[in-house]
Amino acid sequence: MPEKTNKLSDPSGRGRVDGYRVIFPMMQHPYTEAEIQAVTDVMRHAEGQTQGARLEKFEADFAAFVGAKHAFAVNNCTNALKLAAIFCRIRPGDEIIAPGYTYMASVVPFGDLGAKIVWADIHPKTWTIDPDDIERKITPNTKAILAVHLLGLPCDMRRIMAIAEKRGIKVVEDCAQAMDCRVDGRHVGTFGDFGCFSFHAAKTMTTLGEGGMIVVRDDETAKLAPGIRHNGLCAFEGERERYWVPAMSNVESFMDGQWPQNFCIGEAQCALGSEQLKSVVANNEILIDQDRRIRAALADVGELAFPEVVPGGRYVVHQYVLHYDGSAIGKRRNDLLDLVTRKYGVRCITQYYPLYRYPLFQKMGMGGHDCPVLDKWWDDSFSLPWWCGIDGESMSIMTGGLRSAAAELRAGAADGAGAASGAGA
């Protein structure tokens, strides 16, 4: 029976939907009392609600957590990426190389500045951007490489940086789903020129539903970030006889030909962010343990494949994506999900449609692509419901449903083959 869609529901597949035993919750985990207290303290005691001491503390705390020199909090990761695109000095006609498999917000800020998006394929084992395909698609117009650590899976940053540095190409890391994700102990977002992070409600840590951070490697570029982030606002230089003359504050561009933006984040969100940094590693360990349990429970279901992690990488398991290969029995992902969703009540979803297939990118002239691995892989991929602290019953329903559904498809194919053989005899 087709599912009835509530026009107010989240099109990503999160939130309550009747008729299922396991669904995607809206948030990864609930707020703690300490986190709630941090927010209410700002409401009661902060002199201002933005651009204050909590912002400075959050930025310092975050920089220390990831091991970066410069970190600037913003209102969401999309605008962190927009700042990165501005700092890359993207202009119409420039090309960026980005994975075809990611959330659309990864690339829209670059397209908005006039860049042509060149779609890179995924690696068949890690499902992140393939460094070999990056190298194949570099042209004299390539201005930046966008490495997306999707699902909490680290990209092969050693290879990507070697490719980029050899050619003088900027690297932007989209770490929206990769808090505490590392390669050889080094936090993602600190390899490239810029690292962009998200604190959306669905992420491992959140700042009241929205929020982001940009990490900047270059000292001179870092000096530009506060002004461009905050409407170009700055002080007039030099001593003034009267503090109000010519006005209380100045407005500057900070970069030639570049309008300032307003990407500011509130003090309550920053206070919450500092508090959430204290628990993000522990929460990721819960997610990693859940992954181990699911892999163990489904280890003998040969049709299911899990992502591999680059050597030395820490996979923080932001979303739980699997791949089904029923080609030996003539079955596809949709056959599997028909059973898992309808018979076993697990609301699996499909995420991150290859971006070049969306009408938006086709209308923008960016539907062209050469991504054979992604095209073959995606149509048989799917996501299990995922959150931090999955209870034992939900875990059993999900793994048991997948095992049973895969077995039923095998049995059905065998019965069909037997019947055909008998008819032929």
N, C-alpha and C positions, 0 to 999 in steps of 0.2 A: 504494500500500500504506500503511495507517495506520501512523503512527510509534508505536513502543513507548515508553511513558513510564517512566522510572526514578523510583521513589517518592522517591529522594533528590535528584533533579535540581532545579535552580532553576526554578520555574514562570515566571520572567520570560523564559526562553528562552536564558539564558547557560549556558556550559559545554559540554563535549564531548558530542556526539551522533554516533553512527556513521551512516554513509551519506551524508554531505554533504562537499562540497569546501571550503565556506566556512561557518564558524559564528561565533556571538558568543562571544568569550573572556570569562572571568570578570572580568578587570580591564582597564582602559584601557591600561595600560602597566606594565612590571615596575619594581620598586624598583631604584634605583641603589646602588652601593656606599657612597656618601656617606650616603644615607638609611638604609641598614642600619646603618652605623656610628653614626649619631645615636641609633638605638634601643638598640643594645648599650651605648653610653656611659651611657645612663640606667640600664640594668640593672646596670652595674658600679659607677657612681659616685654616683647620686642618693641623697640622704639619705632621701627619701620618694618614693613612686610616684605621688602625686597632690597637687594644690593647692600646687605649688611654683614654683620659678624658671622652669621650662620653660613652665608655663602662662602666667605673666606675659609671658614673651618672645613666645610664640606670639600672644597677644592683641594685644600691641603691634605685632608684625610684620604681623599681618592688618589691623589698623586702618590702618596706614600704606599697605598695599597697595591697599585699597579706598578710602581717603580718608575714613575715618569717625572720629568722636570717641571712640566707645565700642564695644568688641567683647568678647564673652564666649564662651569656648569651652565647649561642652557635648558630651554623649556621642553625639548624633545630631541631624539636622535636624528630625525630628519633634518632639523636645523643645525645639529652638529655636523652632519654631512654637507649641508649647504655652506657652512663656514669653511669646511675643508675644500669644497669646490672653489669658493672665492679665493682662498689662499693658494690654490693651485693655479689661479689666474685663468680659469676656463673661459674661453671665448668661442663664439660661433665658428664652426669648422674644426675645432679641436676634437680629437677622438679620445674616448676612455674605453678601456677594456674591462668588462664586468661579467660576472657569471650570469648565464641565462636563468639559473636556478637560485632565486633569492626573493625576498619580499620587495615589492615595487619601490618602497621608500629608499632603498639602497641607491637607486639610479636616478630617480626623478630630480633631485637637486642639481645634478650634472646636466641632465637634459634641459632643465629650466634655464640654464645659463647658455644654452646653445650647443652643447656637446653632442657629437654623434656617438651613440653607444654601440660598441662592437662586442657582440656576445661571445663569451668564451665558454667552452664545454666544461663539463664536470669530469673529475677523475673517476674511473669506474669503481674504484674501491672505497675512496674516502667521501665521495659525493660533494666535495668542495671544488673550487676552481682549479683546473688542471694547468700547472705551470708550463707544460709542453705546449698546450694550446695557446696560452698567453704569448709565448715566444713566437709561435707561428703567425699571430695576428697583429704584431707590432708593425706600425708603418711610420713614416716621417711625421705624421700628424698625431701620433699617440702622445697625449699629455699626461695621462695618469693611468694607473692600474688600481682597480678596486678589488681588494681581497675581502671576501665576506666569510666570517667564521660562523656559517649557518648551523643552526641546531646545537650550537655549543661545540662543534667540531673545528679544531684549529686547521687553518690552511698550512701548506708547506711554505712557511715564511722564509726559510733559508734559501730555497730555490727562487722564490718570487723576488726577494731582495737582491739576489745575485743578478737576476735578469734585469731588474730596474736600474740598479746602480751602474751596471755596465753601459747603459744607454742614457743615463741621466733623466729617467722618468720618475715622476712622483708616485708614491704609494699611499693610498688611503685604506685603512683597515676598518671595516664595518664590524664592530664588536657588539652589536645590539643584543645578540643572544649568547654572549661569551664572557660574562663576568666570571673571573677566576679561571678562565681557560688559558693554558700556558703551553709553550714549546720549550723543552729543555729548562724548565723552571722559570722562564721569562714570560711575563704576561703579554698576551696578544694586545695589540694597540700600541705597543712600544717599539715595534720593529720598523714600521713605516714612518712616513713624514707626519701622518695624522692618524689618530685612533678615535673612533666615534662609538659611544656607548648609549644604551637605552635603559630607562627606568620606568617603562610602561608597566601597567598592572599585570601583564602576562609574564613579565620577566622575573628572574630569580630575586632581584631586589627592585623595589618600586618607590617612587616619591609621589604618593597620592595620585597614582594612575598615569601620570605623564612625567617626563623629565629626561635629561640627557647630559652628556659630558663629552667634550672634545679634548684630547691629549695632543699637544703640539711639541714636536721635537726641537725645532729651530728657535733659538733665543730671540732673534729679530722678529720673526713672525708672531711669536707669543706676545710681543709688545702691542701688536695690532688688535688682538682678540677682544679685550674688554671694551674698547671704544666701538668697534664694529658691532659687537653683541648688543650694546646699549645705546642705540640711536645716535652714535657719534658723540655722545656726551663726554665732556672733559672740562678741565679748568682752564681759564685764561692763563697764559704764561706770564711770568714776571710779577713784580710787586704792584699792588693797586692802591692808590690813595684812598679811594672809597671802594669797599668790597662789592658794592652793587653796580659799579660802573665798569664796562659798558652793560653788563648783565651778570646775573649770578653764575651762569655757566656758559661755556663755549660749545659749539658744534663743529666737528671736523670730519673729514672723509677717511683719514688714516691710510687709505690706499688710493692712488690716483685713478680717477674714473670709476670709483666704486662707491655706491650709496651705502650708508650704514643700515643696520637692521635692528629689529627688536626681538631678541631671542632670550630675554631674561626669565629667570626662574625665581619663585618666591622663597622667602626665608623659612616658612614652615616645611616646604619640600626639602630644603637643604638640611634642616635639622633632622628630618626623618632619614635622609640619605646617609648622614653620618652615623646614625643609630643602626641602620640596616647593614652597613658595611661590617658591623661586628658579627653578624650571623650568616653572611653570604657563603663562607667556606663550609660551615656546618650544614647548611641547606643543600649545597652542591654535593656533599658527601652522601646525603640521603638520596638524592637523585641518582648518583653513581651506583649506590647499592641497589636501588630499584632496577636499574639497567642490568646489573649482574644477575639478579633474580629472574628477570624476564628471559635473558639469554639462556640461562640454565634450564628454565622450564620449557623452552622451545628449541633446545639444541638439536633434537633429533627430527625436527620438521624441516626436511631438506629444501623445501620450496621457499623458505623464508631466509632472507639475507639481512645482515646488520652492517652498519658502516664500520670501516676500519679507521684507525687513527694513525696519523703520521708518526714516525718514530720520535719518541720523546714528548709526545703530545698528551695533554690532559683534556679529556672529553668531559664537559660538564653537563651534557644531556639536557639541553634546553627544551627540545621537542623530541617526540619519540617516533621516528620514521623508520619504516621497514619496507622491504621490497619482496614481492611475491613473483616467483617464476614457476608458472604452471604450464610452460610450453610443452613439456614431455607428455602431458595429458590433455592438451588443447584447452587449457583454462587460463583466465586472466584475472587481474586484480578485482574487477567488478563482480566476477563470479564468487570470489572469496568474500568480498564485503557484503554481497547480497545475503549470504548466510550469517556472517558475523553480526551484522546490524539487525537483521529482521528476526533471526531465530535465537541468537544468543544475547541480544540487547546491548551490544557495545557500539557506541556512536563513534566509530572511526570516521576520519575525515581525510581529504586530500588537500595538501597545503602547497603554496608557492608554485602555482602553475607556471611553466616556462614563460618568462616575461614577454618574449617575442610573439606568443600566441594571444596575448590580450589585445582587445580592440584599441586601447589607449596607445600602445607602442606601434601598432600597425598604422593607426591614423597619423602618428608622428613620423612615419617613414622609417621605422626601426623594426619592421617585422622580418627583415632578412636575417638569416642565421645559417651557421654551419656547425651544428652541435649534435652529431649523430649519437653520442653516448647518452646525452640527456634525453633526446627524443625517444630513444629505445627504452631507457630506464624509467622515465617519469610515469608513463601510462600504467605501470604496474607497481607504483609506490603508494603508500598510505601512512596515516598517522594514528597511533593509539591515543586515547585520552591520557593526559599527562599532567601531573601536578606534584608538588613536594609533599610527601607523606601519604602515598597511596595505601589505603587499608588492605589487609589481607584478602578480604572478600572480593573487593574490586580487582585485585591482582589475579585472583583465581578465575574470576569470570572472564577477564580479558585473555589470559593465556589459555585457559581451558576452551574458550570459544574459538580461538584461532586454531588450536590443535584439532578440535572436533571438525571445524569447517574444512580444514585442509584434508583431513582423513575422508570426509564425506565426498569431496570432489574427486579424490583418488579412487574411492570405491565406485562412485558413479561412472567414472571413466572406464574402470575395469569392467563393470557390468555391461556398459555399452559396447566395449570391444568384444566381450564374450558373446553378446547377442548377435553382433555383426558376423563374428566367426561362425556361429551356429547356423545363421541364415545362409551363409555362403556354402557351408557343407551340404 
